[in-house]
């Protein structure tokens, strides 16, 4: 019995010694070195060149390594004819710029209509009509900047002809008989010439372009810089 106990203790000691040497890590599932994994240290390449940076320096290094943001530049708005001239000027100024690097962005501008009274031959006639509208407690605006309609009065401006017609009907019920609906501004299309995703070199080239066809020139897009890809 004693011999069996001694033999068991000897085997246990040998097993423990083998485990402390790391020979049984994959057998028992418990590493002798704990979580230190010293073999990783042995696999390091030039560990003496590794430097631990403070947070501020690390952030600065990360920012320096990040790519520069790409810019979005645009010129306009232009009429259709002006947009064609601006594109031609851009091609002439930057002949190596591929055609697909800029975009012509059209925007529809709806017309507007007013309920109009006039045109009055004299200022006295205009004043009499203003006095009448004041007595009826009807709001109005004197027209001076619309060719062909000044001097006259506007009882309201509307985005659609139908809305202006409805307003005219309401004014008629108030006893205003000489008003009518007229077009104040015609529908139109405006164009913006845009170059997006421009790197620093291209943005610098575009930023200094000077030509009457570019109007006020290129500036940052209304939405800011285009995000870098």
C-alpha positions in Angstrom: 0.0 0.0 0.0 2.8 2.4 0.9 4.7 1.6 -2.3 1.6 2.4 -4.4 1.2 5.7 -2.6 4.8 6.7 -3.2 4.5 5.7 -6.9 1.4 7.8 -7.2 3.1 10.8 -5.6 6.1 10.4 -8.0 3.9 10.3 -11.0 2.0 13.3 -9.8 5.2 15.3 -9.3 6.5 14.3 -12.7 3.3 15.4 -14.3 3.3 18.7 -12.5 6.9 19.3 -13.5 6.0 18.5 -17.1 3.1 20.9 -17.0 5.3 23.7 -15.6 7.5 23.3 -18.6 4.6 23.9 -20.9 4.7 20.3 -22.3 1.1 19.6 -21.4 -0.5 22.9 -22.4 -2.4 21.3 -25.3 -3.2 18.2 -23.3 -4.8 19.6 -20.1 -6.1 22.8 -21.7 -4.6 25.0 -19.0 -1.5 27.0 -20.0 1.4 26.9 -17.6 2.3 30.5 -18.5 -1.3 31.7 -18.0 -2.4 34.4 -20.5 1.1 35.8 -21.0 1.8 33.7 -24.2 5.6 34.2 -24.1 5.9 32.6 -27.5 4.4 35.8 -28.9 7.2 37.8 -27.5 9.6 35.4 -29.2 8.0 36.1 -32.5 8.3 39.9 -32.3 10.2 41.6 -35.1 12.5 44.4 -33.9 10.6 45.1 -30.7 13.1 47.9 -29.8 11.7 50.1 -32.7 8.1 50.1 -31.2 7.2 53.4 -29.5 4.1 54.0 -27.4 2.8 57.4 -28.2 0.7 59.6 -25.8 -3.0 60.1 -26.9 -2.4 63.6 -28.4 0.6 62.4 -30.5 -1.3 59.3 -31.6 -4.2 61.4 -32.8 -1.9 63.8 -34.7 -0.2 60.9 -36.4 -3.5 59.3 -37.4 -4.7 62.7 -38.8 -1.5 63.1 -40.8 -1.9 59.6 -42.2 -5.5 60.1 -43.2 -6.2 61.0 -46.9 -7.0 64.7 -47.6 -10.7 65.3 -48.0 -12.0 65.7 -51.6 -13.7 69.0 -52.5 -16.9 69.8 -54.3 -16.9 73.0 -56.3 -19.6 74.7 -58.4 -20.3 77.7 -60.5 -23.6 79.4 -61.4 -26.5 79.6 -61.5 -26.6 80.0 -65.3 -29.2 80.2 -67.9 -29.2 77.3 -70.4 -27.1 79.4 -72.9 -24.7 80.5 -70.1 -24.3 76.9 -69.0 -23.3 75.9 -72.5 -20.7 78.7 -72.6 -19.4 77.8 -69.1 -18.9 74.1 -70.1 -17.0 75.2 -73.2 -14.8 77.5 -71.1 -14.1 74.7 -68.6 -13.0 72.4 -71.4 -10.7 75.1 -72.9 -9.2 75.9 -69.5 -8.6 72.3 -68.4 -8.3 70.2 -71.6 -7.1 67.1 -69.7 -10.1 67.1 -67.5 -12.4 64.1 -68.6 -15.9 65.1 -69.6 -17.4 62.9 -66.8 -15.6 64.9 -64.1 -18.2 67.7 -64.1 -22.0 67.7 -63.9 -24.5 70.1 -65.3 -27.3 70.3 -62.7 -30.5 71.9 -63.9 -33.2 73.3 -61.6 -36.7 74.1 -62.6 -37.9 77.5 -61.3 -41.7 77.7 -61.4 -43.3 81.0 -62.6 -45.4 83.3 -60.3 -48.7 85.1 -60.8 -50.2 88.1 -59.1 -53.6 89.5 -58.7 -53.0 92.9 -60.4 -54.6 96.3 -60.6 -53.3 98.8 -63.1 -51.5 100.1 -65.1 -52.4 103.6 -63.9 -51.8 106.6 -66.1 -51.0 109.0 -63.4 -50.0 109.0 -59.7 -53.3 110.5 -58.8 -55.1 107.5 -60.2 -52.8 105.2 -58.3 -53.4 107.1 -55.1 -57.2 107.0 -55.5 -57.1 103.2 -55.9 -54.8 102.8 -52.9 -57.3 104.9 -50.8 -60.1 102.6 -52.0 -58.2 99.5 -51.0 -57.5 100.9 -47.6 -61.1 101.6 -47.0 -61.9 98.0 -48.0 -59.1 96.8 -45.7 -57.4 95.0 -48.5 -53.6 94.5 -48.4 -51.7 95.5 -51.4 -48.1 96.1 -52.7 -47.1 98.9 -55.0 -45.4 97.5 -58.1 -42.4 99.4 -59.4 -39.9 96.7 -60.5 -41.9 94.8 -63.1 -41.6 96.3 -66.6 -44.9 96.8 -68.2 -46.8 96.6 -64.9 -45.7 99.7 -63.1 -47.1 101.8 -61.8 -49.6 99.3 -60.5 -50.8 97.3 -57.5 -50.4 93.7 -56.5 -53.0 92.1 -54.2 -50.9 89.0 -53.7 -48.3 86.8 -55.4 -49.0 83.0 -56.0 -46.9 80.0 -57.2 -49.7 78.7 -59.5 -52.2 80.2 -61.9 -55.0 78.3 -60.1 -54.1 79.8 -56.8 -54.1 83.3 -58.3 -57.5 82.6 -59.9 -58.9 81.5 -56.6 -57.7 84.6 -54.9 -59.1 86.8 -57.6 -62.5 85.2 -57.1 -62.3 86.0 -53.4 -61.4 89.6 -54.1 -64.3 89.9 -56.6 -66.7 88.8 -53.8 -65.3 91.8 -51.8 -66.5 94.1 -54.6 -63.1 94.5 -56.3 -64.0 94.4 -60.0 -61.0 95.7 -61.9 -58.3 93.3 -60.7 -57.0 90.5 -62.9 -54.4 87.7 -62.9 -51.2 88.4 -64.7 -47.9 86.5 -64.9 -45.2 88.2 -62.8 -42.3 85.8 -63.6 -42.1 83.2 -66.3 -41.1 79.6 -65.5 -37.4 79.1 -66.1 -34.5 76.6 -65.8 -31.2 77.5 -64.0 -28.0 75.4 -64.3 -25.1 74.8 -61.9 -21.8 73.5 -63.2 -20.4 71.2 -60.5 -17.1 69.4 -60.1 -17.1 67.0 -57.1 -14.6 64.6 -55.6 -11.8 67.0 -56.6 -8.4 66.3 -55.0 -6.3 69.2 -53.7 -4.4 69.7 -57.1 -7.6 69.8 -59.1 -9.4 72.0 -56.6 -6.5 74.5 -56.8 -6.7 74.6 -60.6 -10.4 75.1 -60.7 -10.3 77.7 -57.9 -8.2 80.1 -59.9 -10.1 79.9 -63.1 -11.1 83.3 -64.4 -13.4 83.8 -67.3 -16.6 85.8 -67.9 -18.3 82.5 -68.7 -17.9 81.3 -65.1 -19.7 84.3 -63.6 -18.5 84.8 -60.1 -16.3 81.7 -60.5 -16.2 78.4 -58.7 -16.9 78.1 -55.0 -17.6 75.4 -52.5 -20.8 73.5 -53.2 -23.9 74.6 -51.3 -23.8 71.3 -49.4 -20.1 71.7 -48.4 -17.2 69.4 -49.3 -17.9 66.1 -50.8 -17.0 63.2 -48.5 -13.8 61.4 -49.2 -14.1 57.9 -50.6 
